[in-house]
Amino acid sequence: MCPECAHEWSKDPVADSAEDKLVVRDAYGNVLQDGDAVTVIKDLKVKGASSALKVGTKVKNIRLVEGDHNIDCKIDGIGAMKLKSEFVKKA
């Protein structure tokens, strides 16, 4: 128990790690996981690039990260970038 905030931790370390697990959902509410493939559902402007990311672009092998842009990926022809989960659907 924390003397300052009175938070109590469980004695089972597995229970603590289950609470800290990152849950990311796509635009339709499906849960995404590392390694999933997703499809872009909206044209997205890419800073520093002359073209946009088009609807229907398939992105393979995503990695979930903390933050506002919670999908880290590599897109053929564009390179490494971060996407928001609200603009993709699970493929």
A tleap script that builds the chain and sets N, CA, C and O, in Angstrom:
source leaprc.protein.ff14SB
mol = sequence {
  NMET CYS PRO GLU CYS ALA HIE GLU TRP SER
  LYS ASP PRO VAL ALA ASP SER ALA GLU ASP
  LYS LEU VAL VAL ARG ASP ALA TYR GLY ASN
  VAL LEU GLN ASP GLY ASP ALA VAL THR VAL
  ILE LYS ASP LEU LYS VAL LYS GLY ALA SER
  SER ALA LEU LYS VAL GLY THR LYS VAL LYS
  ASN ILE ARG LEU VAL GLU GLY ASP HIE ASN
  ILE ASP CYS LYS ILE ASP GLY ILE GLY ALA
  MET LYS LEU LYS SER GLU PHE VAL LYS LYS
  CALA
}
set mol.1.N position { 0.847 -1.186 0.000 }
set mol.1.CA position { 0.000 0.000 0.000 }
set mol.1.C position { 0.889 1.244 0.000 }
set mol.1.O position { 1.888 1.313 0.715 }
set mol.2.N position { 0.512 2.198 -0.796 }
set mol.2.CA position { 1.258 3.452 -0.894 }
set mol.2.C position { 0.833 4.371 0.249 }
set mol.2.O position { -0.358 4.627 0.422 }
set mol.3.N position { 1.790 4.869 1.030 }
set mol.3.CA position { 1.424 5.730 2.153 }
set mol.3.C position { 0.902 7.106 1.724 }
set mol.3.O position { 0.192 7.760 2.488 }
set mol.4.N position { 1.246 7.546 0.517 }
set mol.4.CA position { 0.823 8.873 0.078 }
set mol.4.C position { -0.565 8.881 -0.555 }
set mol.4.O position { -1.376 9.764 -0.273 }
set mol.5.N position { -0.839 7.888 -1.420 }
set mol.5.CA position { -2.124 7.921 -2.140 }
set mol.5.C position { -3.060 6.779 -1.749 }
set mol.5.O position { -4.205 6.756 -2.203 }
set mol.6.N position { -2.623 5.849 -0.940 }
set mol.6.CA position { -3.420 4.717 -0.465 }
set mol.6.C position { -3.742 3.706 -1.559 }
set mol.6.O position { -4.698 2.941 -1.432 }
set mol.7.N position { -2.951 3.693 -2.637 }
set mol.7.CA position { -3.144 2.689 -3.693 }
set mol.7.C position { -2.648 1.338 -3.192 }
set mol.7.O position { -1.585 1.247 -2.578 }
set mol.8.N position { -3.425 0.290 -3.456 }
set mol.8.CA position { -3.036 -1.051 -3.045 }
set mol.8.C position { -2.751 -1.898 -4.268 }
set mol.8.O position { -3.561 -1.945 -5.194 }
set mol.9.N position { -1.609 -2.567 -4.281 }
set mol.9.CA position { -1.241 -3.472 -5.353 }
set mol.9.C position { -1.579 -4.886 -4.946 }
set mol.9.O position { -1.540 -5.226 -3.764 }
set mol.10.N position { -1.913 -5.712 -5.924 }
set mol.10.CA position { -2.197 -7.110 -5.602 }
set mol.10.C position { -0.874 -7.857 -5.446 }
set mol.10.O position { 0.155 -7.412 -5.954 }
set mol.11.N position { -0.900 -8.973 -4.756 }
set mol.11.CA position { 0.313 -9.760 -4.563 }
set mol.11.C position { 0.645 -10.586 -5.786 }
set mol.11.O position { 1.770 -11.067 -5.922 }
set mol.12.N position { -0.323 -10.760 -6.684 }
set mol.12.CA position { -0.127 -11.525 -7.908 }
set mol.12.C position { 0.400 -10.591 -9.000 }
set mol.12.O position { -0.320 -9.685 -9.419 }
set mol.13.N position { 1.652 -10.788 -9.478 }
set mol.13.CA position { 2.205 -9.880 -10.491 }
set mol.13.C position { 1.488 -9.978 -11.838 }
set mol.13.O position { 1.515 -9.017 -12.608 }
set mol.14.N position { 0.858 -11.095 -12.142 }
set mol.14.CA position { 0.145 -11.253 -13.406 }
set mol.14.C position { -1.082 -10.349 -13.437 }
set mol.14.O position { -1.400 -9.789 -14.486 }
set mol.15.N position { -1.763 -10.197 -12.337 }
set mol.15.CA position { -2.948 -9.348 -12.270 }
set mol.15.C position { -2.584 -7.886 -12.519 }
set mol.15.O position { -3.341 -7.171 -13.174 }
set mol.16.N position { -1.442 -7.431 -12.010 }
set mol.16.CA position { -1.008 -6.057 -12.232 }
set mol.16.C position { -0.704 -5.806 -13.696 }
set mol.16.O position { -1.063 -4.753 -14.222 }
set mol.17.N position { -0.053 -6.742 -14.367 }
set mol.17.CA position { 0.314 -6.532 -15.766 }
set mol.17.C position { -0.917 -6.542 -16.675 }
set mol.17.O position { -0.895 -5.915 -17.734 }
set mol.18.N position { -1.972 -7.229 -16.293 }
set mol.18.CA position { -3.188 -7.253 -17.104 }
set mol.18.C position { -3.870 -5.885 -17.096 }
set mol.18.O position { -4.488 -5.499 -18.088 }
set mol.19.N position { -3.765 -5.152 -15.994 }
set mol.19.CA position { -4.374 -3.833 -15.914 }
set mol.19.C position { -3.598 -2.817 -16.741 }
set mol.19.O position { -4.191 -1.870 -17.258 }
set mol.20.N position { -2.289 -2.988 -16.877 }
set mol.20.CA position { -1.439 -2.032 -17.578 }
set mol.20.C position { -1.381 -2.274 -19.075 }
set mol.20.O position { -0.756 -1.494 -19.793 }
set mol.21.N position { -2.009 -3.324 -19.565 }
set mol.21.CA position { -1.924 -3.676 -20.980 }
set mol.21.C position { -2.614 -2.625 -21.842 }
set mol.21.O position { -3.711 -2.167 -21.521 }
set mol.22.N position { -1.963 -2.250 -22.936 }
set mol.22.CA position { -2.470 -1.251 -23.860 }
set mol.22.C position { -3.564 -1.866 -24.728 }
set mol.22.O position { -3.345 -2.903 -25.354 }
set mol.23.N position { -4.728 -1.244 -24.770 }
set mol.23.CA position { -5.832 -1.706 -25.608 }
set mol.23.C position { -6.106 -0.624 -26.648 }
set mol.23.O position { -6.461 0.506 -26.312 }
set mol.24.N position { -5.936 -0.991 -27.916 }
set mol.24.CA position { -6.156 -0.060 -29.017 }
set mol.24.C position { -7.255 -0.641 -29.890 }
set mol.24.O position { -7.228 -1.823 -30.234 }
set mol.25.N position { -8.228 0.199 -30.247 }
set mol.25.CA position { -9.352 -0.241 -31.081 }
set mol.25.C position { -9.348 0.541 -32.390 }
set mol.25.O position { -8.967 1.711 -32.430 }
set mol.26.N position { -9.780 -0.127 -33.462 }
set mol.26.CA position { -9.865 0.534 -34.762 }
set mol.26.C position { -11.138 1.377 -34.836 }
set mol.26.O position { -11.846 1.522 -33.839 }
set mol.27.N position { -11.425 1.926 -35.996 }
set mol.27.CA position { -12.582 2.804 -36.172 }
set mol.27.C position { -13.910 2.091 -35.911 }
set mol.27.O position { -14.907 2.744 -35.602 }
set mol.28.N position { -13.938 0.775 -36.030 }
set mol.28.CA position { -15.168 0.000 -35.844 }
set mol.28.C position { -15.228 -0.715 -34.503 }
set mol.28.O position { -16.153 -1.491 -34.259 }
set mol.29.N position { -14.259 -0.467 -33.632 }
set mol.29.CA position { -14.281 -1.054 -32.298 }
set mol.29.C position { -13.568 -2.383 -32.161 }
set mol.29.O position { -13.592 -2.971 -31.080 }
set mol.30.N position { -12.932 -2.882 -33.215 }
set mol.30.CA position { -12.191 -4.133 -33.135 }
set mol.30.C position { -10.869 -3.890 -32.412 }
set mol.30.O position { -10.217 -2.869 -32.633 }
set mol.31.N position { -10.477 -4.815 -31.560 }
set mol.31.CA position { -9.228 -4.693 -30.817 }
set mol.31.C position { -8.057 -5.025 -31.740 }
set mol.31.O position { -8.054 -6.061 -32.406 }
set mol.32.N position { -7.062 -4.137 -31.771 }
set mol.32.CA position { -5.863 -4.343 -32.579 }
set mol.32.C position { -4.747 -4.899 -31.714 }
set mol.32.O position { -4.680 -4.628 -30.515 }
set mol.33.N position { -3.869 -5.682 -32.335 }
set mol.33.CA position { -2.706 -6.258 -31.654 }
set mol.33.C position { -1.475 -6.049 -32.509 }
set mol.33.O position { -1.576 -5.803 -33.711 }
set mol.34.N position { -0.299 -6.149 -31.879 }
set mol.34.CA position { 0.952 -6.066 -32.627 }
set mol.34.C position { 0.979 -7.130 -33.713 }
set mol.34.O position { 0.615 -8.280 -33.470 }
set mol.35.N position { 1.414 -6.746 -34.920 }
set mol.35.CA position { 1.529 -7.680 -36.022 }
set mol.35.C position { 0.302 -7.767 -36.907 }
set mol.35.O position { 0.337 -8.429 -37.944 }
set mol.36.N position { -0.790 -7.107 -36.518 }
set mol.36.CA position { -2.003 -7.123 -37.341 }
set mol.36.C position { -1.797 -6.362 -38.644 }
set mol.36.O position { -0.853 -5.584 -38.781 }
set mol.37.N position { -2.680 -6.596 -39.584 }
set mol.37.CA position { -2.731 -5.830 -40.823 }
set mol.37.C position { -3.981 -4.954 -40.757 }
set mol.37.O position { -5.043 -5.405 -40.328 }
set mol.38.N position { -3.847 -3.698 -41.185 }
set mol.38.CA position { -4.973 -2.772 -41.164 }
set mol.38.C position { -5.114 -2.105 -42.531 }
set mol.38.O position { -4.180 -2.106 -43.333 }
set mol.39.N position { -6.284 -1.541 -42.784 }
set mol.39.CA position { -6.573 -0.824 -44.022 }
set mol.39.C position { -6.983 0.598 -43.678 }
set mol.39.O position { -7.765 0.813 -42.751 }
set mol.40.N position { -6.463 1.567 -44.415 }
set mol.40.CA position { -6.783 2.976 -44.196 }
set mol.40.C position { -8.193 3.244 -44.721 }
set mol.40.O position { -8.531 2.814 -45.824 }
set mol.41.N position { -9.029 3.956 -43.935 }
set mol.41.CA position { -10.419 4.192 -44.323 }
set mol.41.C position { -10.679 5.628 -44.750 }
set mol.41.O position { -11.818 5.978 -45.057 }
set mol.42.N position { -9.646 6.469 -44.776 }
set mol.42.CA position { -9.808 7.874 -45.142 }
set mol.42.C position { -8.518 8.354 -45.788 }
set mol.42.O position { -7.431 7.957 -45.366 }
set mol.43.N position { -8.622 9.210 -46.814 }
set mol.43.CA position { -7.421 9.801 -47.399 }
set mol.43.C position { -6.721 10.639 -46.333 }
set mol.43.O position { -7.348 11.477 -45.686 }
set mol.44.N position { -5.415 10.410 -46.153 }
set mol.44.CA position { -4.656 11.127 -45.135 }
set mol.44.C position { -3.507 11.883 -45.779 }
set mol.44.O position { -2.743 11.313 -46.559 }
set mol.45.N position { -3.383 13.154 -45.459 }
set mol.45.CA position { -2.262 13.944 -45.940 }
set mol.45.C position { -1.014 13.527 -45.172 }
set mol.45.O position { -1.069 13.277 -43.968 }
set mol.46.N position { 0.110 13.456 -45.879 }
set mol.46.CA position { 1.369 13.069 -45.250 }
set mol.46.C position { 2.293 14.278 -45.301 }
set mol.46.O position { 2.607 14.780 -46.380 }
set mol.47.N position { 2.731 14.748 -44.125 }
set mol.47.CA position { 3.626 15.896 -44.081 }
set mol.47.C position { 4.945 15.554 -44.761 }
set mol.47.O position { 5.521 14.495 -44.511 }
set mol.48.N position { 5.417 16.440 -45.613 }
set mol.48.CA position { 6.691 16.249 -46.276 }
set mol.48.C position { 6.629 15.385 -47.514 }
set mol.48.O position { 7.655 15.148 -48.152 }
set mol.49.N position { 5.456 14.912 -47.866 }
set mol.49.CA position { 5.307 14.072 -49.056 }
set mol.49.C position { 4.378 14.775 -50.049 }
set mol.49.O position { 3.472 15.510 -49.657 }
set mol.50.N position { 4.616 14.538 -51.319 }
set mol.50.CA position { 3.795 15.186 -52.336 }
set mol.50.C position { 2.453 14.501 -52.537 }
set mol.50.O position { 1.532 15.100 -53.092 }
set mol.51.N position { 2.327 13.263 -52.098 }
set mol.51.CA position { 1.068 12.537 -52.276 }
set mol.51.C position { 0.434 12.221 -50.926 }
set mol.51.O position { 1.074 12.319 -49.879 }
set mol.52.N position { -0.821 11.844 -50.977 }
set mol.52.CA position { -1.551 11.481 -49.766 }
set mol.52.C position { -1.624 9.967 -49.639 }
set mol.52.O position { -1.396 9.240 -50.606 }
set mol.53.N position { -1.940 9.507 -48.458 }
set mol.53.CA position { -2.173 8.090 -48.201 }
set mol.53.C position { -3.627 7.828 -48.570 }
set mol.53.O position { -4.528 8.393 -47.951 }
set mol.54.N position { -3.869 6.992 -49.557 }
set mol.54.CA position { -5.196 6.799 -50.133 }
set mol.54.C position { -6.036 5.794 -49.348 }
set mol.54.O position { -5.510 4.940 -48.634 }
set mol.55.N position { -7.345 5.918 -49.497 }
set mol.55.CA position { -8.287 4.965 -48.912 }
set mol.55.C position { -7.988 3.582 -49.480 }
set mol.55.O position { -7.739 3.439 -50.677 }
set mol.56.N position { -8.012 2.576 -48.631 }
set mol.56.CA position { -7.788 1.212 -49.081 }
set mol.56.C position { -6.344 0.753 -49.007 }
set mol.56.O position { -6.049 -0.408 -49.292 }
set mol.57.N position { -5.435 1.652 -48.626 }
set mol.57.CA position { -4.034 1.260 -48.488 }
set mol.57.C position { -3.913 0.262 -47.352 }
set mol.57.O position { -4.361 0.530 -46.237 }
set mol.58.N position { -3.308 -0.889 -47.625 }
set mol.58.CA position { -3.159 -1.927 -46.617 }
set mol.58.C position { -1.797 -1.781 -45.956 }
set mol.58.O position { -0.777 -1.649 -46.632 }
set mol.59.N position { -1.790 -1.806 -44.636 }
set mol.59.CA position { -0.575 -1.681 -43.842 }
set mol.59.C position { -0.408 -2.977 -43.057 }
set mol.59.O position { -1.288 -3.369 -42.291 }
set mol.60.N position { 0.737 -3.638 -43.258 }
set mol.60.CA position { 0.976 -4.922 -42.598 }
set mol.60.C position { 1.917 -4.744 -41.416 }
set mol.60.O position { 2.697 -3.794 -41.353 }
set mol.61.N position { 1.823 -5.670 -40.495 }
set mol.61.CA position { 2.751 -5.774 -39.373 }
set mol.61.C position { 2.849 -4.476 -38.567 }
set mol.61.O position { 3.924 -3.884 -38.459 }
set mol.62.N position { 1.722 -4.041 -38.003 }
set mol.62.CA position { 1.709 -2.820 -37.212 }
set mol.62.C position { 2.282 -3.073 -35.822 }
set mol.62.O position { 2.351 -4.212 -35.360 }
set mol.63.N position { 2.689 -1.998 -35.171 }
set mol.63.CA position { 3.159 -2.069 -33.791 }
set mol.63.C position { 2.398 -1.018 -32.998 }
set mol.63.O position { 2.313 0.133 -33.427 }
set mol.64.N position { 1.846 -1.392 -31.854 }
set mol.64.CA position { 1.064 -0.479 -31.033 }
set mol.64.C position { 1.974 0.236 -30.045 }
set mol.64.O position { 2.834 -0.379 -29.415 }
set mol.65.N position { 1.773 1.545 -29.919 }
set mol.65.CA position { 2.575 2.372 -29.022 }
set mol.65.C position { 1.654 3.302 -28.241 }
set mol.65.O position { 0.496 3.491 -28.614 }
set mol.66.N position { 2.163 3.879 -27.164 }
set mol.66.CA position { 1.424 4.853 -26.368 }
set mol.66.C position { 1.381 6.178 -27.104 }
set mol.66.O position { 2.279 6.477 -27.892 }
set mol.67.N position { 0.364 6.969 -26.862 }
set mol.67.CA position { 0.294 8.314 -27.402 }
set mol.67.C position { -0.905 8.537 -28.289 }
set mol.67.O position { -1.757 7.664 -28.457 }
set mol.68.N position { -0.952 9.740 -28.859 }
set mol.68.CA position { -2.064 10.146 -29.718 }
set mol.68.C position { -2.079 9.343 -31.016 }
set mol.68.O position { -3.130 8.856 -31.432 }
set mol.69.N position { -0.929 9.203 -31.650 }
set mol.69.CA position { -0.777 8.371 -32.845 }
set mol.69.C position { -0.283 7.012 -32.347 }
set mol.69.O position { 0.916 6.821 -32.140 }
set mol.70.N position { -1.201 6.077 -32.158 }
set mol.70.CA position { -0.870 4.855 -31.439 }
set mol.70.C position { -0.541 3.653 -32.314 }
set mol.70.O position { -0.457 2.536 -31.804 }
set mol.71.N position { -0.351 3.851 -33.624 }
set mol.71.CA position { 0.077 2.768 -34.506 }
set mol.71.C position { 1.371 3.189 -35.175 }
set mol.71.O position { 1.435 4.232 -35.826 }
set mol.72.N position { 2.397 2.376 -35.013 }
set mol.72.CA position { 3.690 2.608 -35.642 }
set mol.72.C position { 3.823 1.584 -36.761 }
set mol.72.O position { 3.643 0.389 -36.527 }
set mol.73.N position { 4.140 2.040 -37.991 }
set mol.73.CA position { 4.172 1.114 -39.117 }
set mol.73.C position { 5.137 1.596 -40.192 }
set mol.73.O position { 5.685 2.696 -40.118 }
set mol.74.N position { 5.327 0.751 -41.182 }
set mol.74.CA position { 6.135 1.089 -42.345 }
set mol.74.C position { 5.266 0.848 -43.570 }
set mol.74.O position { 4.737 -0.248 -43.757 }
set mol.75.N position { 5.116 1.880 -44.411 }
set mol.75.CA position { 4.266 1.798 -45.587 }
set mol.75.C position { 5.140 1.836 -46.827 }
set mol.75.O position { 6.000 2.707 -46.961 }
set mol.76.N position { 4.917 0.878 -47.747 }
set mol.76.CA position { 5.685 0.820 -48.983 }
set mol.76.C position { 5.515 2.114 -49.769 }
set mol.76.O position { 4.394 2.586 -49.954 }
set mol.77.N position { 6.613 2.684 -50.227 }
set mol.77.CA position { 6.587 3.907 -51.021 }
set mol.77.C position { 6.606 5.180 -50.208 }
set mol.77.O position { 6.891 6.250 -50.745 }
set mol.78.N position { 6.305 5.087 -48.912 }
set mol.78.CA position { 6.289 6.274 -48.046 }
set mol.78.C position { 7.339 6.144 -46.947 }
set mol.78.O position { 8.086 7.087 -46.690 }
set mol.79.N position { 7.400 4.992 -46.303 }
set mol.79.CA position { 8.367 4.768 -45.235 }
set mol.79.C position { 7.698 4.630 -43.881 }
set mol.79.O position { 6.500 4.365 -43.782 }
set mol.80.N position { 8.495 4.815 -42.843 }
set mol.80.CA position { 7.999 4.665 -41.481 }
set mol.80.C position { 7.131 5.856 -41.103 }
set mol.80.O position { 7.462 7.001 -41.408 }
set mol.81.N position { 6.025 5.576 -40.438 }
set mol.81.CA position { 5.140 6.644 -39.979 }
set mol.81.C position { 4.254 6.151 -38.854 }
set mol.81.O position { 4.197 4.955 -38.568 }
set mol.82.N position { 3.567 7.081 -38.222 }
set mol.82.CA position { 2.627 6.765 -37.153 }
set mol.82.C position { 1.224 7.139 -37.626 }
set mol.82.O position { 1.033 8.145 -38.308 }
set mol.83.N position { 0.244 6.310 -37.251 }
set mol.83.CA position { -1.149 6.535 -37.632 }
set mol.83.C position { -2.022 6.547 -36.391 }
set mol.83.O position { -1.670 5.965 -35.365 }
set mol.84.N position { -3.156 7.211 -36.490 }
set mol.84.CA position { -4.154 7.144 -35.434 }
set mol.84.C position { -5.063 5.953 -35.722 }
set mol.84.O position { -5.398 5.686 -36.875 }
set mol.85.N position { -5.452 5.251 -34.687 }
set mol.85.CA position { -6.284 4.065 -34.864 }
set mol.85.C position { -7.676 4.403 -35.364 }
set mol.85.O position { -8.360 3.525 -35.891 }
set mol.86.N position { -8.113 5.621 -35.220 }
set mol.86.CA position { -9.464 6.000 -35.660 }
set mol.86.C position { -9.586 6.097 -37.168 }
set mol.86.O position { -10.697 6.227 -37.683 }
set mol.87.N position { -8.455 6.036 -37.905 }
set mol.87.CA position { -8.472 6.125 -39.355 }
set mol.87.C position { -8.166 4.801 -40.052 }
set mol.87.O position { -7.905 4.776 -41.255 }
set mol.88.N position { -8.198 3.699 -39.296 }
set mol.88.CA position { -7.915 2.391 -39.891 }
set mol.88.C position { -8.965 1.380 -39.458 }
set mol.88.O position { -9.663 1.576 -38.463 }
set mol.89.N position { -9.066 0.290 -40.223 }
set mol.89.CA position { -9.902 -0.841 -39.827 }
set mol.89.C position { -9.049 -2.096 -39.928 }
set mol.89.O position { -8.121 -2.172 -40.732 }
set mol.90.N position { -9.376 -3.067 -39.108 }
set mol.90.CA position { -8.632 -4.327 -39.105 }
set mol.90.C position { -8.904 -5.067 -40.402 }
set mol.90.O position { -10.050 -5.188 -40.834 }
set mol.91.N position { -7.831 -5.564 -41.024 }
set mol.91.CA position { -7.972 -6.265 -42.322 }
set mol.91.C position { -8.229 -7.738 -42.111 }
set mol.91.O position { -8.374 -8.484 -43.080 }
savepdb mol mol.pdb
quit
